[in-house]
Amino acid sequence: MKREDILVGMKVIPHSKGYCGNLESSINWSHAKMINQPYLFVSRINSNYIVLDSIKRSKGGDYFLPEDFEPYIEESGNTKMKKSELNSSMLFKMRDGDLCALLDDIENEKMFCNKEDIKQGYSDYGISINDYDEDLSPEDEAYDIVAIKQLDTCVKVIADVLGEQEPEEWDWVEEVKEEEPKVENVVHNITINITIGSSNKDSSQFRELINGLSKYATQYSKV
């Protein structure tokens, strides 16, 4: 990816790590995969490297080079709704598995409230919608919205949150790309027993055969 096209806060997919270690050693990429997040956020842009993090607006991160990653593109037809499109009759599922309702507190600020928030009085609990960008990127990855369902009423949403009742189908659900299974090389130990003839000609032919097969064998003996 070209350095001039990189912006702080954008989502990217790493495919290598050419600065300080390799991709397998990236703690943030491992964390992103653990929470089923198929991308990292650009945290900082340095003259020598780019800092990528699994959490948006984090001060930490792992060091990458611009050519180590590509921009993350949402699947066509599966783009997450905008913040301005949300309403109180929608049921939400967060990355940590919590079901949430979008409710107004005493100051009419909209809050995402899970089961425990509602039980304790959601006017004092929950996560403010103001903590989300317009594209619904949150400050805390645990509250990243991974599924949305439009229901008939807010009362139905609250009942489903309290009863931990998920719909059979969501109107929108995050698509997680599955990694291709790794095919590991399997090395077999081979023992080759060859009887070498007495003539020099035969011995030479057999020795040539042994040399050709030796790269596949970890042990061979001559009898």
Steps between C-alpha positions, in 0.01 A plus 500: 500500500628851421597709803310802368175299495526398867284686752486472880189306601455308175450123499766284336581131456863399559652226287861530620712686755827640371593704808598351839400135473248314287120490472472199731668702777251788476304512825240735354432285194466195726258694721296614199461141379409388852203742506406415138605843374641464146697825501726733698480876547773742394606650833797720405703588192875529548763589245652150532198283580121486546345403835200265476277408794199276558335786694410831340659813647741291706842631600661159451537274199743300288740641239442431131620629165255649248546202269401259781126568478206590278184701574209302646196512272155413632323224309266638235141509624609441858606848607433586862228761554591858581452642848233739373292203376463332841181505707372373835308209341823333385665208677880503500760231561847606613831327435516370858166321443274741692159590360425870536216748464544866404323699773470864607639601839354777719679761289370344175845370410478169316680212674574141396382293799550129560308278740686614812476867401121475471467318832706765679318794345628592157478874567831468684661218300572386146722629220417834342431511129728805502793263557447370144605653171243537222615164357431347847866446583520497883777596739483158669517191276275306740215734403556468127159423345506170310124450433185715474130404490207739447211401729147641533531683832754607759312287755570189290869593482524536879321167550742323264803656673375398846411150375823471299285405202677527166298515176519211257632740237667839527438784255874565497781285634873548469658266252819347631739364242623157594869438462611237255613187685875470512648196330811393680774301336522148638843343501509122502799305619605254233744217540654383172675166491689442176733218416784628285640262243861397487585662166617859488239581235211371708632671812518832316140471382373412844698778662342746255156365594578539870613858454178580315281348770694630799326840498175319580648268757621579848679166535628238262737208534714305259517128537 
